């Protein structure tokens, strides 16, 4: 049987390369866009986004007490408190759909319930204060307000629905799984909290994007001071690491950081390559022509909102890049309903993130999560479109 599989693989590879359409200009351009997007991702997101996120995830896995995770995010935690903390803690980070992944994986593996973990996963990229302010200024206050309300509502409702749908599996998981990844002596709460807060501070300020010209002055002040603030938080992280943790603890922290990097980075780059091939970069086309998108997301029909949600879910958006993309789509005739649908589905999901989420919680849970985001974004877009129209 194994020999048949090997033969089938050889035949499949032969057919792929035999019929490879390298003469087709669009195919060649899509290959270029795939590589160009991956290069851009490596330059812009790995060193200052992903690596700090891996260290934060490693710190959570190493230093955060299991009891604390179970108290606030576990199956028996107070639901109002649990989902509020999950939504707010995710929104503070203001990261893209890929950078949130190691953090999601770390709290889930430490015993967080599926619902709060999903709420955290969605809220990180979706409830971005700066992105919502820029959305209101660039695309109009109606879309900005709808995005803010929709993102908060989504993170809680989708988390609760995931909890209810998989409640039996979650109960079994909470009873049978051993969430103690390490067995180090618990550190004082203030040390662990401040250590992780210093790293989050570096992550936020090192990646503080340049605001639009019309943005409020506070964002410009922070942007002009971003590297000073980032260096301060980096220095505090180093000093706290040296003062508060011994060699064994630091070794375990590095190991956990490598564990998340090893699991996630190959899957992310594979996903970015595929996303670049199909959708290209901002302002550039992949294998799917942009005119197809323009022709099917106009108006406020069910089809337009559904397709906008699906495209948003699979396309990769770096933080804040969704705003100029949708501004261009609106100028090309996109309806405001589909624009909101894309805003609610796009930043929180991407093909690369789906690959990693599937690795963490399995295909079935990932499929349901992605479907819930698409369905709710579609419905929200139709309701919003009918109101503004």
C-alpha positions, 0 to 999 in steps of 0.5 A: 500500500505504501508503494502505491502512495509513493507511486501516486505522489511521483505521478502527481508531482510529474503532472504538476510540473508537466502542466506548470503554466509558466508561460502564463503571465498572471501565474508567474506574477502570482508566484512573484507576489507569493514570494514578495509577500513572504519577504515583506512578512519576514522583514516587517513581522518576524523580528519585532512582532513574532519573536517578542510574541514567542517570548511572551508565550514562553513566559506565560507557559513557564512562569504563569501559575496554572491556578491563575489561568484556571481562575480567570479563564478555566471552565469554572471561572465566572463567565462575565469576568472571564470573557471581559478579561479575555476581550480586554487583554486581547485588545490591549495588544493591537497585533495582527492575526498571526502575532496573537497565535503564540499567545493564544496557544500558550494560554490554551495549553495552560488550561484556559477554556476554549471560549475565553481563549477564542475570545482572546484570539479574536479580540487581539487583531480585531479590537484595535483602538488605533485601527478603529479610530483610523477607520472612523476618520478615513472610512466614516464614523458610521463604519468606525462605530459599527466596527468597534461595536461589532468587534467587541460583540463578536469576541464575546459571542463567538467565544460563548458559542464555541464553548457551548458547541464543544462543551462536552469535549471541553469538560473532558479536556479539563478533567483529563489533560495535564496543563502543567507544562513545567514544574517550576516553583511559582514566582510572586504574582507581581514579578510575573505580571510586571515581566510579561507587561514589560515584554508587551510594552516592547511589543506594542511600541516597537510595532507602533505604526505611523498614523494617518495625517488626520490622526489625533496628536497623541498617536503622533507623539507616541509614534515619535517616541516609539523607539525610546519607549521600546528601548525602555521596555526592552531594558526593563525586560532584561533587568527583570529577567536577570534579577527575578529568575535563576538559570533553570527558569531562564533555560525553561523559558527559552525552551518554551519560546523555541517550542512555540517558534518551532511549531508556528513559524513553518506553518505561518510561512507556508500560509503566507506563501499561499495567501500571496499567491491567491491575493497578492500584496496591497496594491498588487494582484495574485492569481485572483484578479481584483476586478472579480472582487470589485464586481461581486462586492458591490451593493448590499446583497447577501452574496456581496456580504458573504464573499467579502467575509470569506475574502477577508477571512482568508486574506492576510492583513497586517495591522492597519493595512485593511483600512487603505484596502477597503478605502480603495474598494469603496471607491471602486463601488464596494457597498458599506455593508460588505466593507464592514463584513470584511473589516470584522472578518479580515483582521481577525483571521487569515489563511496563515493563522487558520493553519496554526489554529488548526494545529492547536485545536484541531480541524473541527473546532477551527472550521466552526470558529472560521464559519462563525466569524464568516456568518456573523460578519455577513449578517452584520454587514447586511444589517449595517448596509440596510441601515446606512442605505 
